[in-house]
Amino acid sequence: MQTELSSWFDLGPFSWSALLCCAINGVLIGAERQTRGKPVGIRTAILIISGTYLFMSMAVSLSPNTLDQARVLGQIITGVGFLGAGVMMTQDGKIHGVTSAAVIWVLAALGMMIGLGHLQQSVLLTVLALAVLLGVDKAENRIQALRRGVHQRIKRRKRPRRGVIEEVPEIE
């Protein structure tokens, strides 16, 4: 009975600590994106990191040849590029979703790092990514010159005569 139960928890080339690391990094970055209403939330972040970790771990365990591992790494990067391109769109002549696409790249890179055994470094880089996402947002809120183009804040106001809602750029 003991060996049967332990075989269920044997993950082969994968480890519970690495999967936990994937979940922690995914929750941290995903929560930041989800609280802002962005397309890459907690579930997506965890799945992207975990998926890239699983592919990279399989490549490492199947072949000690670093050339084969590099091929898998390259294919992951290509696939993630298509995934990131899918979240970008244009609206009113402006491109939206570029930061979400960049976050997908970072999530995949974190998964690859974990797959190659760099768990602690992945947590450190997750904190760095959060510092960029949150820090630049704070800078944009404080420095008006950074709020140009697609980063312009939209303020809604009612016209007094017709009650029509009009979107106008925020002026400070």
HELIX and SHEET records of a PDB file:
HELIX    1   1 GLN A    2  PHE A    9  1                                   8    
HELIX    2   2 TRP A   16  THR A   35  1                                  20    
HELIX    3   3 ILE A   42  LEU A   62  1                                  21    
HELIX    4   4 THR A   66  VAL A   87  1                                  22    
HELIX    5   5 VAL A   98  GLY A  115  1                                  18    
HELIX    6   6 LEU A  119  ARG A  142  1                                  24    
HELIX    7   7 GLN A  144  LEU A  146  5                                   3    
HELIX    8   8 GLY A  149  HIS A  151  5                                   3    
SHEET    1   A 2 MET A  89  GLN A  91  0                                        
SHEET    2   A 2 LYS A  94  HIS A  96 -1                                        
SHEET    1   B 2 ILE A 154  LYS A 158  0                                        
SHEET    2   B 2 ILE A 165  PRO A 169 -1                                        
END                                                                             
